[in-house]
Amino acid sequence: MADLFQQRRNLIIYFLTLVLMGGFAAWIRGLDVPTSWQRSGMVDFCLGFVLLAAYIIGQVFRMVRLPLISGYIFAGIALGPYISGFLTRDMVHDLRLVDDLALSFIALTAGGALRLPFLKQHGKWIMLNIVLQTKVIFGAMSVFVILTRNCFSLTKNLPFHLATSLAVLVGTIAVARSPSAAIAVINECRASGPFSDRILGVTVALDVLIIVLFTLTLTAIKIILTSAGALDSQVFLALFLEMSVSIVVGIVLGKGIACYIHWIGHDLPLFLLFLAFGATKASFWLSHFMESHFDFYLHLEPLLICMSAGFTVQNFSQAGPFFMENLQRIALPVYVLFFSLAGASLNLDALRSCWPMAMCLVVIRAMGIMGGSWLAGTINRDPPEHNRNAWMGYLTQAGISIGLAQLAQRQFPEIGVHLTTLVMAIISVNEMVGPITFKWALNRVGEAKK
Amino acid sequence: MKIFFALLIIVFLAFSGYHLTFRGIRLPLFARTFYLTGTEFLFLGLLLGPQFLNLLDEETTRGLEPLGTLLLGWIGLIFGFQFEMAKLRRFPFEFLLAAIMEGLLTLTLVFLGVYLVLFPFLSIAGPMKIVAALVLASAAACTAQTGLAILAPKIADRPRNTVTILRYISSIDGLCALMFFGLVFLFRPLLYAEASWIGEVQWGVSVSLGTLAGLFLYNLFIMQRRPESELILLVIGMAVLLSGMASVLNFSPLLTNFVVGFCLVNFSREKERVFEMLIRVEKPFYLLLLVFLGVNWRLDTACVFLSAVAYCLFRCLGKFSGGFLVTRLSPGLRQYPSNLGFGLLDPGGLPLAILLDFQKGFPSDITNGVSSIVLIAVILNNFLSLPLLNRLLKAKN
C-alpha cells in the first residue's frame, strides 16, 4: 500500500515536472535568437531539456515495468524533428559530437563486460549461435526481399540485379545488433547469470564480426553490379590489416588505461571519456589523412579499438573491477543522451513510406533470430527456459546498422535510397521493441534482480 | 574534423594541466606562482588561437560556444554554493561588512578611474563605455585565496586571525563584483536591440521568471533522495538548461546559476551531495576557462599594456585603501593590520569567468581590448600578490 502511494506521488511529481518543463521549453523555443551567443545558448537549452525530459520519461516507463532506454528513445522520438520539432534536424546533426562520445564510451563498457574465463568456457556456444543465427537471418531476409520484390512499391521497379544487391545488403545489416542497448538493459535490471552473459557475448562478438561480413558483402555486390570487382586476396589482406591494427591500438590504449589507474587512479571517468572520444576521432582522422595524402584506405574501426581497450583492462590487468565501477558512475548521463538522440534521429518518414515491407522484414528477422537461437540452443542442450526466451534478447538494433547502411549508400548510390529507407524503418521498430522484449526475457528466466 | 581535435586538445590540456598544476609537484616559488594560478594555460590558449597556430580558428571557437556556456554555468553554481548563510553566520558580522565595504570601494575606485581617466585616452565612447567600465570594475573587485594556498605550508605559524579574515574577505567580496556585473546586462538591449523601458521591464521579468522556473524545477528534481548516478545527470542537465536559457534571454549564465546555487545551498537538503559533484570537476573547468580566454585574447597594440598597468594600479589602490578603511573604521577590526589590502590582490578565477561571460555576450573590438587589459592585469596581479601577502603576514608575525 505504501509502495503504491509512493509510486502515485512520484508519478504526480514527474507529471508536474514535465508540464513545467514543457511550458518552459515552449516559451524559450518561441523566442527569437539572432546572435550566435543566443543560438549556442539555444543548443545548450535543448540539450539540457532532452537530458532531463528523457530521464523523467525513462522513470515513468520504469514504473510501468518497461525498460528505461525505451523511455529515453521514446523521449527522443517525441522531441525529435518528426513529431514535436523541438529538436530540429540541424540540432540533431550538431549534437553528433555527443553521440560519438557516448558510442565510444559504450564500446569501452562492452569490452570490459567480456571476461576471458567466460569466453573460454562459452566460446563454442557463442560461435555456434553466431554462425547459425547469421545464416538463418541472412538467408531469410535476402530470400524474402528477392521473392517479394514485386509486391512492395519500394522495390517494384528495381531490376533483378539491383533487387538482389539490396536483398544481400538488407540481409547482412539485419544480422547486426546493438551492444549498447543490451548493456543498458542488463545494467538497468542488474541482471547476472549465464543467460545475460551469453546474450551479451553473442551481441558484442557479432558487432565485431559484422564488420568482416559487411566488407565481404560489399565486395560481392561490386561483382554483381559492375562485374569489375573480384574477390582477390588484397581485400582480405586490407580487412585483416585494419582489424589487426585496430585491436593492437586498443590493446595499447588498454595498457595505458591500466597504467593510469595504477599510477594516478583519480578522476578516471573524465579520463576514460576523453580517451574513448580521442580514440574515435583520431581513427577517423587517420583514415581521412591516409586516404587524402597517400591514397591508401586504412579504416581503423573505433568501436573495435575501444572494445579491445576495455577487454585488455578487464582481462590483462588488476584494474578490471575499478575500471568497470568508474564506467558505471557516469553511465547514466551517457546512456540517456545517446538513446534520446538516437530516438530523435530515427527516420519516421522512412517508416511511414514503407511500413508494410518494413513490418514484414521485422517479423522475418525476429523469426530468423528465433530459429537460429533455438537451433543453437538445442544443439548446445541449453535449459528449455533459456532456449525459449533467447531470441527476445537479440532483437535490438541501433548505431552500427545505421552506419553500415549509410556506408553502403555512399558506395552504391543506385540502391542507396531504397536501402537507407528500408533499414531505417526496420531499425526504428527494432530499437523500440528490442529493449522491451529483452527485459521481458530477463524477467522470465529469473536473472533480473530489479 | 577540426572542431573535434580542438576539443580534444583543450580537454587534454585542461586535464593534464590539472594534474600537473594541482597535484603536489614541488617547484620554486616563481614557477609555482606561474603554475598554481594556471597562467600557462592562458598562453597555451593564445598559442592555439587565431593569432598564432590557428588550430582553434574562429569557426571552431564558435562551434565550442555551448561548452563555454556550460563552463560559465558550472562556475556560477559553485560560486553560489559558497554563500551558505548558516556557515557565514559563524563569523563576526564585522567580517561581512568589511568584505562588502572593501569590495564596493574597489569597485567604485576602479570604475571612476577607468571611466574618467583611462577611457578618454583610449577613445571609448557610447553605451559601451559604461559597460566596459563596469566589467573592468567588477573583475577588479574579486579576490581569491590562491596566494594563501601557495603559502599554506609556511603560514602555519602566522597569525591565525589575519589569515581568517583574508580567507573570509576573499570568499565574499566576489558577491559585490557579480552584482555589479549583472548591471552590465541592462545595457545589452541598448547595444543589440531596439531599446525601450517596456522592453527592459519585459526582459527583467523574463529573466526573473526563467530563473524562478529553473529553481522550481531543481527542487522538483531533488525533492527525493536519488542515487549518485541520477544526481549527476540532474545537476549536469540543470546546469546546461539554465545556462542555455540565460544566454537565449540575453542574460549571464554565470549570474543565473549563481542565484540558483545560492538558493540550493540555503534551502535544499541535498546541498552537500550536489556541491561534492560540482567541486569534483572545478579545477579542470577552471583551466578550460583559461584556455578559452587565451584563444580569444587579441594583442594588437602596445597601448593595451600601458592601459593594463594603469588598471592594475587602480585595482591596487582600491584594495589597499579598502583594506585600510575597513580596519580603521570598524572598532572590531582595529586589531588587524592597516595594510590588509596587501593580502587581497590575488584575482583568482571569478574575474576570468566574468570576462568570458562579457566576451560572449558583448562581442566587439572594445570587448577584445577590455579582455586584454584584464588578462594582463590578472597576470601582473598574480606575480604581485605573493610577495605582498608574504610581507603582510611576516610584518604581523
Interface residues (C-beta under 8 A of the other chain):
Chain A: N10 I13 L16 T17 L20 M21 G23 F24 I28 L31 V33 T35 S36 W37 Q38 S40 G41 M42 V43 D44 F45 C46 L47 G48 F49 L51 L52 Y55 L97 D100 I264 D267 L270 F271 F274 F277 G278 K281 A282 F284 W285 H288 Q328 R329 I330 A331 L332 P333 V336
Chain B: M1 I3 F4 F5 L7 L8 V11 F12 F15 Y18 H19 R62 E65 P66 G68 T69 L70 Y192 G210 A213 F216 L217 L220 F221 M223 Q224 E228 S229 E230 I232 L233 L234 I236 G237 M238 A239 V240 L241 L242 S243 G244 M245 A246 S247 V248 L249 N250 P253 R280 V281 P284 K360 G361 P363
